[in-house]
């Protein structure tokens, strides 16, 4: 959700919401609530929205297969295909629940722009539904101050099922399913079950992209799981054809896929509701793209929190990878009572997001974090800064470098003679603080508010100073920072206002 009216911190983040029933994602977001639209509302998700792609390479491939026609026009620069839409249930059509994600809040200006756009749209309208028409199905709860949710609904005069010239595209479906699978395979399976209008006019257009998908383990994992799920659950999946053989349908059309004749209703919570482990991010992990890139799409949902001075650690610029790699200083942790910490009573702010979903995966992650020890943060030391409360009874953890543990801790880093090794140092000439890393962190903070970013700066220990001025401006084109970081002035002004003696 995004702030409505840009209120302080994140307390008033959700005045209105928007649900995307197609992809589970609606913009660059740092929170989404998996929900289910109740069957009695009278809306169904259906393959019946015509669209086109302007991907030139894909267009020419399809043009060659289909021999021109509606699918390939304007010299191969447009290709028609069928998308999903949310539309009113038709006479005689059975009811169905629809799952999706409430994932965007409009400011007044954004809402006015959206209304103006859909007011001139010929194929869809923006409608407002009471929030009571939806039910949350996982650990995130519905925003408490959201009276209604906006949905994009297809108008009845534009319904058109998939055809030979306008098929279901596999790459379009891949993107949808990987987004849904971020909330669990059962959530993705429910998407398939509650979608109507499946067709065997289904083109597997991803052959050339498959090699790239299999280059990395994560891509292979996603590909195999999407294929397994579709083959097991999707009506019409047996009719999916690659580009090399799809043209056969022009001569011999496939058998139609029958829609359900009875009500389709899913109930209850999804498995993700039982998530027990949550990770605390206090640096680059506050930034949504950085966090998702590190921990996967499951980490898209994050709760902004503050940690009180009662917790024994606080964030610090003291992590240096001395075993090799970048010769820079990044965010680590330090004992709050460390004599170098001049602000021991300062609050720590950051985000909490879902971690491993069972004990075995948690232990496996512990083994990978060589040089670190997992610390659980007491729930009583944390408070939410947004509308989403911390789930009850969960474990919130972080990893603390072994150099910063108590001297008597069995995992404390030690010298060859058994004595405790030195604590990690602050930024130095050999290991300076990189501006680009700070940029990522502050941009993450600004997803919530300027006040959140200010608290983050104030709660971090070890900022460079006049006595320790090792802060490297490593932005590309540092004399023209706008070429690399469009919000550079906002970041620079914030740092200068909070750290006047260090940032110049």
C-alpha positions in Angstrom: 0.0 0.0 0.0 1.1 3.6 -0.6 0.4 6.6 1.7 -2.9 8.4 1.1 -2.2 12.1 1.6 1.5 11.5 2.5 0.9 11.4 6.3 3.8 11.2 8.9 5.6 7.8 9.1 3.1 5.3 8.0 0.1 5.5 10.4 -2.4 6.6 7.8 -1.2 4.6 4.8 -4.5 3.1 3.7 -7.5 5.3 3.0 -8.3 3.5 -0.3 -7.0 0.4 -1.8 -6.8 -1.3 -5.2 -7.0 -5.0 -6.0 -5.3 -6.6 -8.9 -7.1 -9.9 -9.6 -4.7 -10.7 -12.5 -1.2 -10.5 -11.3 -1.2 -10.0 -7.6 1.0 -6.9 -8.1 0.0 -3.4 -8.9 3.0 -1.0 -9.1 6.3 -0.7 -7.1 4.9 -1.7 -3.7 6.2 -2.6 -0.3 3.1 -4.3 1.0 0.2 -6.4 -0.4 -2.6 -8.1 1.4 -3.6 -11.5 -0.2 -7.4 -11.5 -0.2 -10.5 -13.3 -1.5 -13.4 -11.4 -3.2 -16.6 -13.0 -2.0 -18.7 -15.0 -4.5 -21.9 -13.1 -3.7 -20.4 -9.9 -5.1 -21.2 -11.2 -8.6 -17.8 -10.7 -10.2 -15.7 -13.4 -12.0 -12.2 -13.5 -13.4 -12.3 -14.5 -17.0 -10.1 -14.8 -20.1 -11.8 -12.3 -22.3 -9.9 -9.1 -22.6 -8.2 -8.5 -26.0 -4.7 -6.8 -25.9 -1.6 -6.6 -28.0 2.1 -6.7 -27.5 4.6 -4.4 -29.2 7.6 -6.7 -28.6 9.1 -6.6 -32.1 11.1 -9.9 -31.8 8.2 -11.8 -30.4 5.9 -10.3 -33.0 7.9 -11.4 -36.0 8.2 -14.9 -34.6 4.4 -15.2 -34.3 3.9 -13.6 -37.6 5.9 -16.3 -39.2 4.0 -19.0 -37.5 0.5 -17.6 -38.2 1.1 -16.2 -41.7 -0.1 -12.7 -40.9 -3.7 -11.9 -40.0 -5.0 -10.2 -36.9 -2.1 -11.6 -34.7 0.5 -9.9 -36.8 0.0 -6.4 -38.2 1.9 -3.2 -38.8 4.9 -5.1 -40.1 4.9 -7.5 -37.2 5.0 -4.8 -34.5 1.6 -5.7 -32.9 0.3 -9.0 -31.7 -3.1 -9.6 -30.3 -3.5 -11.9 -27.4 -6.1 -12.5 -24.7 -5.7 -11.2 -21.1 -7.6 -11.7 -17.9 -10.3 -9.4 -16.8 -12.7 -9.0 -13.8 -16.2 -8.8 -15.2 -19.8 -9.1 -13.9 -21.3 -12.6 -13.8 -23.6 -13.3 -16.7 -27.1 -14.7 -16.6 -26.9 -18.4 -15.8 -23.2 -18.3 -14.9 -22.4 -19.8 -11.5 -20.9 -17.7 -8.8 -17.2 -17.8 -7.9 -14.8 -16.3 -5.4 -11.8 -14.4 -6.8 -8.4 -14.3 -5.1 -5.9 -11.5 -5.6 -3.9 -8.9 -3.7 -5.0 -5.5 -2.3 -1.7 -3.8 -3.0 -2.0 -0.1 -3.7 -3.3 3.1 -2.0 -4.1 6.1 -4.0 -3.3 9.7 -3.0 -5.9 12.2 -4.1 -3.9 13.1 -7.2 -3.3 9.5 -8.1 -7.0 8.6 -7.7 -8.1 11.6 -9.8 -5.7 10.5 -12.6 -6.9 6.9 -12.4 -10.6 8.0 -12.6 -9.9 10.3 -15.5 -8.1 7.5 -17.4 -10.9 4.9 -16.9 -13.6 7.5 -17.7 -12.3 7.6 -21.2 -11.5 3.9 -21.5 -13.7 2.0 -23.9 -13.2 -1.5 -22.4 -13.1 -1.1 -18.6 -14.3 1.0 -15.7 -12.9 1.8 -12.2 -15.5 0.7 -9.6 -15.5 1.1 -5.8 -16.4 -1.9 -3.7 -16.9 -2.0 0.1 -14.0 -3.5 1.9 -16.3 -5.9 3.6 -16.6 -7.7 0.2 -13.1 -9.0 0.7 -11.5 -11.3 3.3 -7.8 -11.5 4.2 -6.4 -15.1 3.7 -2.8 -14.8 5.1 -0.9 -13.2 7.9 -1.3 -9.6 6.6 -4.6 -8.1 7.8 -6.9 -5.8 5.9 -6.1 -2.1 6.5 -8.4 -1.0 9.4 -9.3 2.4 8.0 -10.0 1.3 4.4 -13.8 1.7 3.8 -13.6 0.6 0.1 -11.4 -1.0 -2.5 -11.1 0.1 -6.2 -11.2 -2.6 -8.9 -10.9 -2.4 -12.6 -13.8 -4.2 -14.2 -14.3 -5.1 -17.9 -17.4 -3.7 -19.5 -19.8 -6.3 -21.0 -19.6 -5.0 -24.5 -15.9 -6.0 -24.8 -16.0 -9.7 -23.8 -14.2 -11.9 -26.4 -12.8 -15.3 -25.6 -9.4 -16.5 -26.8 -9.3 -17.3 -30.6 -6.6 -18.6 -33.0 -5.5 -15.0 -33.7 -5.8 -13.9 -30.1 -4.6 -16.8 -27.9 -3.5 -17.1 -24.3 0.2 -16.4 -24.2 2.3 -18.6 -21.9 4.7 -15.8 -21.0 1.8 -13.6 -19.9 0.6 -16.5 -17.7 4.2 -17.1 -16.4 4.3 -13.6 -15.0 1.0 -14.0 -13.3 1.7 -17.3 -11.7 5.1 -16.4 -10.4 3.5 -13.4 -8.6 0.8 -15.6 -7.1 3.3 -18.2 -6.1 5.0 -15.6 -3.9 2.1 -16.2 -1.5 2.3 -19.9 -1.8 1.5 -22.6 -4.3 -2.0 -23.1 -2.8 -2.7 -19.4 -3.6 -1.6 -19.9 -7.2 -3.7 -23.1 -7.5 -6.7 -21.1 -6.2 -6.1 -18.6 -8.9 -6.3 -21.3 -11.6 -9.4 -22.8 -10.0 -11.3 -19.5 -9.8 -10.4 -18.3 -13.3 -13.0 -18.9 -16.1 -12.7 -19.0 -19.8 -9.7 -21.3 -20.2 -9.0 -22.2 -23.8 -6.8 -24.6 -25.8 -6.0 -21.6 -28.0 -2.9 -21.4 -25.9 0.5 -20.5 -27.3 3.7 -21.5 -25.6 5.7 -18.5 -26.8 8.6 -18.9 -24.4 10.8 -21.4 -26.2 13.6 -18.9 -26.9 13.5 -17.7 -23.4 13.8 -21.1 -21.8 17.6 -21.3 -22.1 17.9 -18.1 -20.1 15.5 -19.3 -17.5 17.6 -22.4 -16.9 20.8 -20.5 -16.5 20.2 -20.0 -12.8 18.7 -22.2 -10.1 15.9 -19.8 -9.2 14.8 -19.5 -12.8 14.7 -23.3 -13.2 12.8 -23.7 -10.0 10.1 -21.2 -11.1 9.8 -22.7 -14.5 9.4 -26.3 -13.2 6.8 -25.2 -10.6 4.8 -23.2 -13.1 4.7 -26.1 -15.5 3.8 -28.6 -12.9 1.0 -26.4 -11.5 -0.5 -25.8 -14.9 -0.3 -29.4 -16.1 -1.9 -30.5 -12.9 -4.6 -27.9 -12.5 -5.3 -25.7 -15.5 -8.2 -26.6 -17.8 -7.0 -26.7 -21.4 -3.3 -27.1 -20.6 -3.3 -30.2 -22.7 -4.0 -28.0 -25.7 -1.0 -25.7 -25.2 1.2 -25.7 -28.3 4.7 -24.4 -29.1 5.2 -21.9 -31.9 6.3 -24.8 -34.2 3.0 -26.6 -34.1 0.4 -23.9 -33.1 -0.5 -23.2 -36.7 -2.2 -26.6 -36.9 -5.1 -25.0 -35.0 -5.8 -22.9 -38.1 -6.8 -26.0 -40.0 -8.1 -28.1 -37.1 -9.5 -26.1 -34.2 -9.1 -27.5 -30.8 -11.9 -28.8 -28.6 -13.4 -26.0 -26.4 -12.9 -26.0 -22.6 -16.1 -26.2 -20.6 -16.5 -23.7 -17.8 -17.8 -24.9 -14.4 -21.5 -25.4 -14.1 -21.6 -25.1 -10.3 -20.5 -22.4 -7.9 -16.7 -22.2 -7.3 -16.1 -21.1 -3.7 -12.7 -21.3 -1.9 -12.7 -20.7 1.9 -10.3 -20.5 4.8 -6.7 -19.3 5.1 -3.8 -20.2 2.8 -0.7 -22.0 4.2 1.3 -18.7 4.4 -1.0 -17.7 7.2 1.1 -19.9 9.4 4.4 -18.1 8.8 6.3 -18.1 12.0 9.8 -16.6 11.1 10.2 -13.0 10.2 13.5 -11.2 9.4 14.5 -7.7 10.5 16.0 -5.6 7.8 17.8 -2.3 8.9 19.8 -1.4 5.8 19.4 -2.0 2.1 16.7 -4.6 2.9 14.4 -1.7 3.8 14.4 -0.9 0.0 11.7 -3.1 -1.6 13.5 -3.9 -4.9 16.7 -4.7 -3.0 14.9 -6.9 -0.5 13.0 -8.8 -3.1 16.2 -9.3 -5.1 17.8 -10.8 -2.0 15.1 -12.8 -0.4 12.6 -13.4 -3.3 9.1 -12.2 -3.9 7.8 -13.5 -0.6 9.7 -10.6 1.0 7.7 -7.9 -0.9 5.4 -7.5 2.1 7.2 -5.6 4.9 6.1 -3.9 8.1 7.9 -0.7 9.1 8.9 -1.0 12.8 10.8 0.8 15.5 12.9 -1.1 18.1 13.4 0.4 21.5 16.6 1.1 23.4 15.9 -2.0 25.5 17.2 -4.3 22.7 20.9 -4.9 23.1 22.0 -4.3 19.5 21.7 -1.3 17.2 22.7 -0.8 13.5 26.2 0.4 12.7 28.5 1.1 9.8 30.9 -1.7 10.6 30.6 -4.6 8.2 33.7 -5.2 6.1 34.2 -8.3 4.0 37.8 -8.8 4.7 37.8 -12.2 3.2 37.6 -10.7 -0.2 35.1 -8.8 -2.5 34.2 -5.2 -2.3 36.6 -3.1 -0.2 33.7 -1.1 1.4 31.8 -0.7 4.7 28.2 -1.7 4.8 25.6 -2.0 7.6 26.2 -4.3 10.5 25.3 -4.4 14.2 27.0 -3.2 17.4 26.3 -3.5 21.1 24.1 -0.6 22.2 26.4 -0.1 25.2 29.5 0.0 23.0 31.5 3.0 24.2 31.8 4.3 20.6 28.0 4.7 20.4 27.2 8.3 21.3 23.4 7.9 21.0 22.6 4.7 23.0 19.0 5.8 23.6 18.2 6.3 19.9 15.4 4.2 18.4 16.2 1.8 15.6 13.9 1.7 12.6 13.7 -0.8 9.9 11.3 -3.4 8.4 10.1 -6.9 9.2 9.3 -9.3 6.4 8.6 -13.1 6.1 11.6 -15.4 6.4 11.9 -19.2 6.0 8.6 -21.0 6.4 9.7 -23.9 8.6 12.3 -24.9 11.2 14.4 -27.0 8.8 14.8 -24.1 6.4 15.6 -21.8 9.2 18.4 -24.1 10.5 19.7 -24.5 6.9 19.9 -20.7 6.6 21.8 -20.5 10.0 24.4 -22.8 8.6 24.9 -20.6 5.5 25.4 -17.5 7.6 29.0 -18.2 8.4 30.5 -15.7 10.9 27.1 -14.7 12.1 24.8 -15.7 15.0 21.0 -15.5 14.8 19.4 -13.3 17.5 15.7 -13.2 18.2 14.4 -9.7 18.9 11.9 -9.7 21.7 8.5 -8.7 20.4 8.0 -6.3 23.4 10.9 -4.3 22.1 9.2 -3.6 18.7 6.2 -1.5 17.6 4.7 -1.1 14.2 4.9 2.3 12.6 2.2 1.5 10.1 -1.4 0.2 9.9 -0.2 -3.4 9.7 0.5 -4.8 13.2 3.1 -7.4 13.9 1.6 -10.9 13.8 1.1 -12.4 17.2 3.4 -15.1 18.5 6.0 -15.0 15.7 9.8 -15.0 15.9 11.5 -12.0 14.6 15.3 -12.5 14.0 18.4 -10.9 12.7 22.0 -12.0 12.2 24.7 -10.4 14.3 28.4 -10.6 13.3 30.3 -12.8 15.7 32.8 -10.0 16.3 30.0 -8.1 18.1 28.9 -10.8 20.6 29.6 -10.7 24.3 33.2 -11.9 25.0 31.8 -14.9 26.9 29.5 -16.0 24.0 30.7 -19.4 22.6 30.4 -18.1 19.0 32.5 -14.9 19.7 35.3 -14.4 17.2 38.6 -15.1 18.8 42.3 -14.7 18.1 44.6 -17.8 17.7 45.5 -17.6 21.4 41.8 -17.7 22.4 41.4 -14.1 23.4 38.4 -12.1 21.9 39.3 -10.5 18.5 38.9 -6.8 18.0 35.4 -5.4 17.4 34.6 -4.5 13.8 35.8 -1.0 12.9 33.9 2.0 11.6 34.5 3.2 8.0 38.2 3.7 7.2 40.4 4.7 4.4 40.7 1.1 3.3 37.0 0.4 3.8 35.0 3.7 3.2 31.2 4.1 3.4 29.9 4.0 -0.2 27.3 6.7 -1.1 25.5 4.3 -3.5 24.7 1.9 -0.6 23.4 4.8 1.5 21.2 5.9 -1.5 19.6 2.4 -1.6 18.9 2.5 2.1 17.4 6.0 2.1 15.3 5.4 -0.9 13.9 2.4 1.0 13.1 4.6 4.0 11.4 7.2 1.8 9.0 4.5 0.7 7.4 5.2 4.1 8.1 8.9 4.8 10.8 11.5 5.3 10.3 11.2 9.0 11.1 7.5 8.8 14.3 8.3 6.9 15.3 10.8 9.5 14.8 8.4 12.3 16.8 5.8 10.4 19.8 8.1 10.0 19.6 9.2 13.7 19.5 5.5 14.8 22.6 4.4 12.8 26.0 4.3 14.6 29.3 5.0 13.0 28.6 7.8 10.4 31.7 9.4 9.1 32.7 12.6 10.8 35.4 15.3 10.7 37.7 13.0 12.6 36.8 10.0 10.5 35.8 11.4 7.1 35.9 8.2 5.0 32.7 8.6 2.9 33.1 7.7 -0.7 31.0 9.4 -3.4 30.9 6.4 -5.7 27.8 7.5 -7.7 28.5 7.1 -11.4 29.0 10.5 -12.9 29.4 12.0 -9.4 29.4 15.6 -10.9 26.1 14.8 -12.7 24.4 12.6 -10.1 20.9 13.1 -11.7 22.0 10.8 -14.5 22.3 7.8 -12.1 20.0 8.8 -9.2 17.0 11.0 -10.0 16.3 11.6 -6.3 19.8 12.6 -5.4 18.9 16.1 -4.2 16.2 14.7 -1.9 18.7 12.3 -0.4 21.5 14.8 -0.2 19.3 17.5 1.5 18.1 14.9 4.0 21.6 13.8 4.9 22.8 17.4 5.2 20.0 18.3 7.5 20.5 15.4 9.9 24.3 15.1 9.7 25.4 18.7 9.1 28.9 18.1 10.4 29.5 15.0 8.3 27.8 15.4 5.0 28.9 18.1 2.7 
